Amino acid sequence: MPNPSIKDEDTYEALRDKGYSKEKSARIANAQASRDQHPSRKGGKAAPYEEWTKDALYRRAQELDVDGRSDLTKDELIAALRG
């Protein structure tokens, strides 16, 4: 059943299949459907997580209260922060 608040159902469903939350999927799908917004061109000035040290990734995971962060490798921390 289509949701009237979702502007691009295909994008929404693809994001949900990838594991994105309902809210995040809706925000991305609606932004991509808008002529005035360009989500792929937005972003902060911070370096990509791959360039961060493991300690910096761990501190960010602490800020976001990522479960099991002390046992994660650098790649796993990156995945958890992006998840």
N, C-alpha and C positions, 0 to 999 in steps of 0.2 A: 504494500500500500504506500503510495508516494506521500512524502511529507511536504506540505505546501511551503514550509519555511526553508527548504533546501532548494537552491537555485540550479544546481547541477547534480542530479541524482547519480549519474555514472561515476563522476569523480568521487562523490561521497561514498558510494559502495566500494569503489576500488581502495580508498583509504581505510575503510572499515575492515576490508579483507586483509590489509597489511597490518592490522592491529591497532590503528589509531583509535582514540576515544571518539564517542559520538560527537562531543562538543568540538574537538579539534578538527574532525572530518568535516563538520558542517561549516566551521569558519573558513577552512581552506577552500572547500567547494564553492561557497558563496563568494569568496574574494576572487576566485578565478573566473566566476561567471560575470563579474562586474567589469564594465569597460574602464572604470575609474581606478580600479585597484590592480596591482601587479605583484602578487605575493612572492613570485620567484625572484623579483628584483629587490625585495626588501631584505633587511638584515642589519645586524649590528656591525660594529667595527672590530669586534674581538676576533682573534685568530681561530681557525678551526680547531676542534678538540684534539685532532691528531697532533697538533703542534704544542699542546699543553703537556706539562710534566704530569706524571702519575700523582704526585702530591697535590698539584693544583686541581686535578680531576677529582681526587678524593675529597678535598675541601669543598668543592662545588657539590658533590654528592651528599656531603654532610648537610650543607645548606638546604638541599632539597629533600633530606631525610630518606635517601635511597636505602632500602633494606638490603642487608648483607654486603654492604659496600667494602668492608674490611677484607673480605675474601675474594674480591673481584680483581681481575687483571686489568691492565690499562685499556685493552680493547673492550672488555666487558663493562668497564666504567663508562666508556664512550657510548656504548649501546644503551646502557641504562639511562644515561643523561638524555639521550635522544629519544628514548622510548616514550 
